[in-house]
Amino acid sequence: MADADIGNLAKDASSCIAASVWLLRVRKFINDILPPHNVPPLLTVMDVVVPLFPNPKAIPHLWSYTSCGCFLQAGDFLAAKEAGGVY
């Protein structure tokens, strides 16, 4: 193995150690510091905020013209100017 290869391995090992230390600090923060304040990291509750699959609660409904047509005729009785519209 060449000296340059050994140098790259050492650099890779030190960056790996630095990443491991950082990860331990983040885990300590998440596990020890956040819980008393009741503020979990967003990534840990993201499945509640944005579920993997949609779970809609709304029930679609199709309105028929015959049952709602009387409401559409309201414009015949009240002009836009009378209603306060700007036309």
C-alpha positions, -999 to 999 in steps of 0.1 A, spaced: 0 0 0 13 34 -9 18 63 16 -10 82 -2 -34 53 3 -26 52 40 -31 89 43 -65 86 27 -75 58 50 -65 79 80 -85 108 67 -115 86 61 -112 70 95 -110 104 112 -140 117 93 -159 85 103 -150 90 139 -161 126 137 -194 115 122 -199 89 149 -192 115 176 -217 139 160 -243 111 158 -238 103 195 -243 140 204 -275 142 183 -288 110 199 -281 124 234 -299 156 224 -329 137 211 -331 112 240 -321 133 270 -326 170 263 -358 172 242 -383 149 261 -387 171 292 -397 199 270 -422 178 250 -407 189 216 -398 158 196 -378 162 164 -400 165 134 -385 134 117 -397 113 146 -434 124 142 -434 130 105 -455 99 99 -483 115 119 -480 148 101 -476 134 66 -486 97 65 -470 74 40 -504 66 25 -534 89 24 -561 83 50 -589 108 41 -617 114 65 -639 133 40 -667 115 23 -673 126 -13 -708 135 -23 -724 142 -57 -750 169 -57 -777 166 -83 -789 196 -101 -826 188 -94 -820 189 -57 -799 221 -57 -813 239 -87 -835 262 -65 -804 276 -49 -789 284 -83 -819 306 -91 -811 330 -62 -793 353 -87 -826 359 -105 -841 375 -73 -811 396 -62 -788 414 -85 -750 417 -78 -753 454 -72 -779 449 -45 -758 422 -29 -729 446 -26 -709 431 -54 -686 453 -75 -699 449 -111 
